[in-house]
């Protein structure tokens, strides 16, 4: 029981959440230890349980490190539930991070001290305003009389289905790596594709490991393996059925 909860918690904050963060433009953190800090401060340190505690403290003031070896089953379950809520987008990660940083006497990125703020609404000096730099390619095209080249925007990542994310992270037989590969594959935009090499580079793994992870995909077609192709554009050989 405890070992299963420990494994789920470790996978959640070291793999699942950092992988999802790569496609989330509004999430304030990307690294595993940041997710662990936010969740542990919230659950163990009681920095918030929907409301701020009267005397919030960092989780390290209430429990010895490493937390994973000292948490009770109830605390592990609470951390897992909060982590899954973050993955599903049903809780405000920015607010949780702000409260966790406040507990530690820190600020969110971009926040300034009052004495650092510029008074008034004065517009910037026009003389000091720099013109946006033009690319070398744009200058060459302009010199040749060619119209500016439009750079196509990257397609947005595929929408995340919270229910499917929860099914993947809680699957009983999938290894942590296979769960990470499936979660990463769901970020491929609709109508687009990736390669085994690109996906393996994204996950700091190898193309063969990614191919093996995708065989016998229990979530097909909701997690579409056909969006991963070989380097030559072929279907590759993930060895599945």
N, C-alpha and C positions, 0 to 999 in steps of 0.2 A: 504494500500500500504506500508506505513512505517513499520507497525507492522509485515507484512509478510517478508519484507526485514530483519528486526531485528531478527526474528525467524530463518530465513535461515542463517544469519551470525553467530548467537550464536551456532546453531547446527554444523555449519561447523568447527569453531575453537575449540569448547569444546568436540565434539564427533567424527566427521568424520575424521579430520586430525590426532588426537591422535590415533584413531583406526588403520588407515592405516599405521601410523608410526611404529607400532609393527612388521610389516613384511618388512619394508624398511631398509636395512642395511646401506645405504649411507646417509640417512637423518640425519642432525646434531642435530635435536631437536626432542623431544617426547611429551612434555607437552603442554597443551592448552595455557598457558600464553606466552609460547615461540612463538607459531604460531601467536598469537595475536600481539605480539611485532613486529615480522618480517613484517607482513602484514600491520599493522598500520603505522610503520615507512616508509614503501614503499609508501603507498597511502596518508596518512595524512602528515607525516613528509617530504615527497618528498626526501627520502634518495636515491631513484633511480626511474626513469621512463624509464627503459632500460639503462639510463646513470646516472652517479652521478650528484647530484645537486651541484651548486657552493658552497652553504653554507648549507649543510645538517644538520638537527636537529632532535632530537627525536620527536615523534608525540606529546608527553606530553608538548612540548614547544609551540605547535600551537593549542592545544585543551584541554579543561578541561576533567578530568576523572570523570565518566566512559565514554569511547568513544561511546559506543553503544547508549547512551542517547543524545549525542551531534552531531552525524554525520548526514549529509544531506542524502536524498535518493540517490543522485549521488555518494556520498562517500561510502555508504553502498553497492551499486551495484558494485563499483570498488573493494571493499574489497572482495566481494563474487566472482567476476570474477577471482581475483588473487588467492584466496583460491582454487577455482576449478581447476585453471591451475596447482597449486602445486599438487593437488590430482591426476591429470591426468599425471603428470610428464613432462608437456610441458614447464616448466620453471625451472631454476637452483636454487633450494632451498638453496644449499650451498653458492652460490654467494649472494643471498638475505640476508642470515644470516650474512655473513661476512660484508656486507655493513651496516647492522643494528648495529652490534657490534662495527664497526669502528666509527659510529656516536656517540656511547656512550662511546668511549675510551676503548673498551674491545677487546679481541682477541678470535679467534676460539680455540677450544680445540686442544692441540698439538702444537700450535704456541709458539715460544720462542723469548725472547728478544735477540738482537744480542750479548750482553755481556754474555748471558747464553749458547750460542752455543759453542761447542767444536771445536777449530780450527783444520784444517787438516783432513786427512782421516785415522787417526791412528786406527788400529784394536784394539779391546778390549784385555786386558791382558788375556792370555790363562789361567793363574793361577786363575784368578777371575771368569772365565767363569764357571757357574754351569751347571752340566748335568741335563737334564730334569728329573723331578721326575717320578718314576715308580709307578703305582698304586699298592696297596696291593694285589689286585686280580691278577695282572700281575705277581708279585713276587711269589705268591703261585702256579700259573700255571707253571711258569718256574721251580720251585723247584720240581714239580711233573713230569717234562719232557713233559708237554703238550705244543703245539705251542701257540704263542700269539693269543689272541682272537681279532678278527676284530670287531670293533664297527661300525655298519652301520650308514651311514650318514643320517641325517633327510632329507626327500624329500623337495625340494624347494617349497615355497608358490606358489599358483596358479597365473598365469599371470593376471595382472589387466587390464581390458578393460576400458579405459578412458570414452568411450561413455556410458557404463553401469553404471559406478560410477556417472556420471552426471545425468543420468536418475533417479537413486535411490535418490540422494541428493535433486533433484528438484521435486520429486513426490508430487502431491498436497494433497493426502489423508493420506499418511503414517505418523505416529507419529515419532518424532526424535529418540525414542528408537528402533522402528522397522527398521528405516533406518540404525541405528548403527549395529543391529543384522545382517541384510542382507549384509552390507559391511564387517563385520567380517567373515561371512560364506564364502564369496568369497575368503578368504585367505587360506581356507583348501586346501592342495595340491591335485592335480589330482590323483585319485586312492586311496585316503585316506578318513578317516572319523573322526568325533569327536562325543562327547556326549553332551547331554543337560547340564549336570553338568559342563563339561570342558568349554563349551562355556559361561555358566553363570559365572563361576569363572573368565574367561578372561575378562568379561564385568562388574564384580562386581555386579551381579544381582542374579536371582534365576532360576532354571531349568524351573519352571512353566511359568515365565515371558518370557523366551526365546521360549518355546513351543508355547505360545499364539502369540508371535510376528511373528512366522513362518507360522501360518495358513493363508490360502488364499493368498499365495505368488504370487503377480502380476508379478514377474520376473522369475517364473519357466518356463523352466528348466535351464535358464542361471544362476540363483542363485539356486543351487540344494539342496533342503531340505533333499533329501535322504542321504546326507552325514552326517546328524545328527541323531544319534541313541540313544536309552535308555542305561542305565548303563549295562544292561544284554545283550546288543547286538541286542535287538529287535528294531522294527521300532518306538516304543514309541507311543505317542498319542498327536500330536500337534493340533488335533482338526480341521484340515483343510479339504479341499475337493480336 
